[in-house]
Amino acid sequence: MGLYPEIEPYDRGMLDVGDGNRVYWETSGNPHGKPALVLHGGPGSRTSPNLRRYFDPAAYRIVLLDQRGAGRSTPRASDHATDMGVNTTAHLMADLERLRAHLGIERWLVWGVSWGSVLGLRYAQTHPGVVSELVLTGVATGSNQEVALLTRGLGRIFPEAHERFLAGLPADERDGNLAAAYNRLLESPDPEVRERAARAWTDWETATIPAPPGSVARFRDPEFRMGFARTVTHYWGNDHFLGEDNDEGVVLRDAHLLTGIPGTLVQGSLDFGNLLGIVWRLHHAWPGSELTIVDEAGHDAGAVGDDVLVAATDRYARGGDR
């Protein structure tokens, strides 16, 4: 099956969402088609033209955006002067609602990858009336257990890389929340401290989450590296701004709120998030969801996963019939 051919946006803009922030958005495909919102990963990554290709451009009005501080949105998280206090999960969901109203959309399918799946799930739980379907891959729920696994637990699998990761922190910061400890370095007034911390953080991510070459290459860009590391540690070090009872997972706890929203979950069998059984637990707690596990694939479910994702959006464009 494969992805749809490359297309270009027919409209784009910068939306003023308050707090001095302007969010980049674009629309492509059919202006009168079924609306679909695409949420990129990170937090702190950026959208990609390739994400348009998961949708039939004749059937969908495809909406992409760069979340606060990321990509073409301003001000950028890479700028030390940018106030991260107004970059939280609640702020991002409010931005989505402003964008939906700006575009005159009543309901839309929400497609999310990695952090985008966390944001998409929480958005659907808090705004169920505006989400028609969810299509999620590289699924996560933003629990503190997941953060602990990805920052500390994987040290047993990648001991050499984890030793270097810990070495980037002061000795008295290595026993607590490692994401929060790195975030404190990334908020340092000293630019050299910030740069070393950003490189150490992204080196650890590169070592533990195999990704396509283009994805790894982005970390060579100092501005992207800084904005990404600052944003992801800001979220991971603060319970993903989902509440203090997020150890087990607020999103998983509230899975019942997704009842009535059809969902497709696509996960690589070798995605380290599976070590906690998160996607399996989410699927079984969410009536109306379907789960596809792609053998021998990681966080990126690869070509097989792409086929499943495209088949899902094709089916939802037809009204959900199989």
C-alpha positions in Angstrom: 0.0 0.0 0.0 2.6 2.6 1.1 2.1 6.3 1.8 0.3 8.7 -0.4 2.3 10.9 -2.8 3.9 14.1 -1.5 1.6 17.2 -1.5 2.0 20.8 -0.7 -0.2 22.9 1.6 -2.9 25.1 0.1 -3.0 27.4 3.1 -0.8 28.2 6.1 -0.4 30.8 8.8 0.7 31.8 12.2 -2.0 31.8 14.9 -1.8 34.1 17.9 -2.6 31.8 20.9 -1.7 34.2 23.6 1.2 34.5 26.1 3.2 36.0 23.3 3.1 32.7 21.3 2.3 32.3 17.7 1.7 28.7 16.4 2.5 27.7 12.8 -0.2 25.7 11.0 -0.9 24.5 7.5 -3.7 22.7 5.6 -3.4 20.4 2.6 -5.5 17.9 0.7 -9.2 18.6 0.0 -10.5 21.9 1.6 -13.9 20.2 1.8 -12.7 16.9 3.0 -12.8 15.2 6.4 -10.7 17.2 8.9 -7.7 15.5 10.3 -5.3 17.0 12.9 -1.7 15.7 13.0 0.3 15.9 16.3 4.1 15.6 16.2 6.3 14.0 18.8 8.8 15.2 21.3 7.6 17.2 23.2 9.6 19.8 21.3 10.0 18.1 17.9 8.3 19.6 14.8 6.0 18.6 12.1 7.2 17.1 8.9 5.8 17.1 5.3 5.9 13.3 5.3 3.1 13.3 7.9 0.7 14.6 5.2 1.2 11.3 3.3 -0.8 9.2 5.8 -4.0 10.6 4.4 -5.8 10.4 1.1 -5.5 14.0 -0.1 -8.8 13.6 -2.0 -10.7 12.6 1.1 -9.0 14.6 3.9 -8.5 18.2 4.9 -5.1 17.6 6.6 -4.1 20.0 9.4 -0.5 20.1 10.6 1.0 22.4 13.3 4.2 23.0 15.2 3.4 23.0 18.9 4.4 25.9 21.1 8.1 26.6 21.0 8.8 24.0 18.3 9.6 24.2 14.6 8.3 27.4 13.0 6.2 28.4 16.0 7.5 31.4 18.0 9.1 32.2 20.3 11.3 29.1 20.1 12.2 27.0 23.1 15.8 27.1 21.9 15.9 30.7 22.9 16.8 30.8 26.6 14.6 33.9 27.1 11.5 32.0 26.1 9.1 31.5 29.0 8.5 27.7 29.4 6.0 28.4 32.1 3.3 28.9 29.4 4.2 25.7 27.6 2.2 22.9 29.3 -0.2 20.2 28.2 -3.2 22.5 29.1 -1.7 25.3 27.0 -1.2 22.9 24.0 -4.8 21.6 24.2 -6.1 25.2 24.4 -4.0 26.0 21.3 -5.7 23.1 19.4 -9.1 24.4 20.3 -8.1 27.9 19.1 -6.9 26.4 15.8 -10.0 24.3 15.4 -12.2 27.4 15.9 -9.9 29.5 13.6 -10.3 26.9 10.8 -14.1 26.5 11.4 -13.8 22.8 12.1 -16.5 21.1 14.2 -14.9 17.7 14.7 -11.7 16.2 13.5 -9.8 12.9 13.4 -6.7 13.2 15.6 -3.5 11.4 14.4 -0.5 11.4 16.8 3.0 9.9 17.1 4.9 9.3 20.3 4.3 12.4 22.5 1.6 13.3 20.0 -0.2 10.2 21.1 -0.1 11.4 24.7 -1.4 14.8 23.7 -4.0 13.3 21.4 -5.3 11.0 24.1 -5.6 13.7 26.7 -7.2 16.1 24.3 -9.8 13.4 23.4 -10.4 12.7 27.1 -11.0 16.4 27.9 -12.7 17.4 24.6 -14.5 14.1 23.5 -17.1 16.0 21.5 -14.6 17.3 18.9 -12.6 14.1 18.3 -14.2 11.8 15.7 -11.4 9.1 15.7 -7.9 8.6 17.0 -5.0 7.1 15.1 -1.9 6.7 17.2 1.6 5.2 16.7 4.7 4.9 18.9 2.1 5.0 21.6 2.8 6.5 25.0 0.6 7.8 27.9 3.0 10.2 29.6 3.1 8.4 33.0 6.0 8.9 35.4 6.7 5.1 35.1 7.4 5.6 31.4 9.8 8.5 32.1 11.6 6.4 34.8 11.9 3.5 32.3 13.3 5.7 29.5 15.7 7.7 31.7 16.8 5.1 34.2 15.4 1.6 33.6 17.0 1.3 30.1 20.4 1.8 31.8 20.4 -2.0 32.3 20.1 -2.5 28.6 22.5 0.3 27.6 24.9 0.5 30.5 27.8 2.3 28.7 25.5 5.0 27.2 23.7 5.4 30.6 27.0 5.9 32.4 27.8 8.8 30.0 24.2 10.1 30.5 24.6 10.1 34.3 28.1 11.7 34.0 26.5 14.8 32.4 24.9 15.5 35.8 26.4 16.7 39.1 26.9 13.7 41.4 24.2 14.8 43.8 21.6 15.0 41.0 21.9 11.4 39.8 19.5 9.7 42.2 16.3 11.6 41.6 14.2 12.5 38.6 16.9 12.6 35.9 14.7 14.6 33.4 14.1 17.3 36.0 17.9 17.3 36.8 18.7 17.8 33.1 16.1 20.5 32.8 17.8 22.5 35.6 21.0 22.4 33.6 19.1 23.4 30.5 17.8 26.5 32.3 21.2 27.5 33.5 22.3 31.1 32.7 25.6 29.6 31.4 25.2 28.8 27.7 28.0 26.3 27.8 26.3 24.4 30.6 23.1 24.4 28.5 24.8 23.2 25.4 26.6 20.3 27.2 23.3 19.2 28.7 21.4 19.3 25.4 24.1 17.2 23.7 24.1 14.7 26.6 20.3 14.4 26.6 20.1 13.9 22.8 23.0 11.4 22.8 21.1 9.3 25.3 17.9 9.4 23.2 19.9 8.5 20.1 21.4 5.5 21.9 18.1 4.1 23.2 15.5 4.9 20.6 16.6 3.7 17.1 15.2 6.0 14.5 15.5 6.7 10.8 18.8 8.5 9.8 16.9 11.8 9.1 15.5 11.8 12.6 19.0 11.3 14.2 20.5 13.9 11.9 18.2 16.6 13.3 20.2 16.5 16.6 23.2 17.8 14.8 21.4 21.2 14.5 22.4 23.1 17.7 19.1 25.1 17.7 16.9 22.1 17.2 18.9 20.1 19.8 18.6 22.8 22.4 14.8 23.4 21.8 14.1 19.7 21.8 16.1 18.9 25.0 14.7 21.9 26.9 11.1 21.0 26.0 11.2 17.3 26.6 12.9 17.6 30.0 10.5 20.4 30.9 7.5 18.0 30.3 9.1 14.8 31.6 10.4 16.6 34.7 7.0 17.9 35.6 4.7 14.9 35.3 3.9 15.9 31.7 1.7 18.5 33.4 -1.0 15.8 33.9 -1.2 16.1 37.7 0.7 14.9 40.7 -1.0 11.5 40.7 0.6 10.6 37.4 2.9 7.8 38.6 0.6 5.1 37.3 -0.7 7.3 34.5 -3.6 9.8 34.4 -4.2 9.0 30.7 -4.4 5.3 31.3 -6.6 5.9 34.4 -9.0 7.9 32.4 -9.1 5.5 29.4 -12.9 5.0 29.9 -13.4 8.6 28.9 -12.5 7.5 25.3 -15.6 5.3 25.1 -17.5 6.1 21.9 -14.3 7.3 20.1 -13.0 4.7 17.6 -9.2 4.3 17.8 -6.4 2.6 16.0 -3.1 1.8 17.9 0.0 0.8 16.0 3.0 -0.3 17.9 6.4 -1.9 17.1 7.0 -5.1 19.1 10.5 -3.8 20.0 9.4 -0.4 21.2 10.8 -0.1 24.7 7.6 1.4 26.0 6.1 -2.1 25.6 8.2 -3.2 28.6 5.5 -1.7 30.8 2.7 -3.1 28.7 1.3 0.4 28.3 -0.3 0.0 24.9 -1.8 -3.3 25.7 -3.3 -2.0 28.9 -4.6 1.1 27.1 -6.2 -1.0 24.4 -8.0 -3.3 26.9 -9.2 -0.3 28.9 -10.6 1.6 25.8 -13.7 0.1 24.3 -13.7 0.6 20.5 -9.9 0.6 20.1 -8.0 -1.8 17.9 -4.3 -2.7 18.4 -1.8 -3.8 15.8 1.6 -5.0 17.0 4.3 -4.9 14.2 6.9 -7.6 14.7 10.6 -6.7 14.7 9.9 -2.9 14.7 10.7 -0.3 17.3 9.4 3.1 18.2 9.0 3.7 14.4 6.8 0.9 13.3 8.3 1.0 9.8 6.8 0.2 6.4 4.4 -2.4 7.8 3.2 0.1 10.4 2.7 2.7 7.7 0.4 0.4 5.8 -1.7 -0.2 8.9 -1.9 3.6 9.6 -2.9 4.4 6.0 -5.5 1.6 6.0 -7.0 3.1 9.2 -7.3 6.6 7.8 -8.7 5.2 4.6 -11.3 3.3 6.6 -12.2 6.3 8.7 -12.6 8.4 5.6 -15.3 5.9 4.5 -17.1 6.2 7.8 -15.3 3.4 9.7 -16.4 0.4 7.6 -13.9 -2.3 7.4 
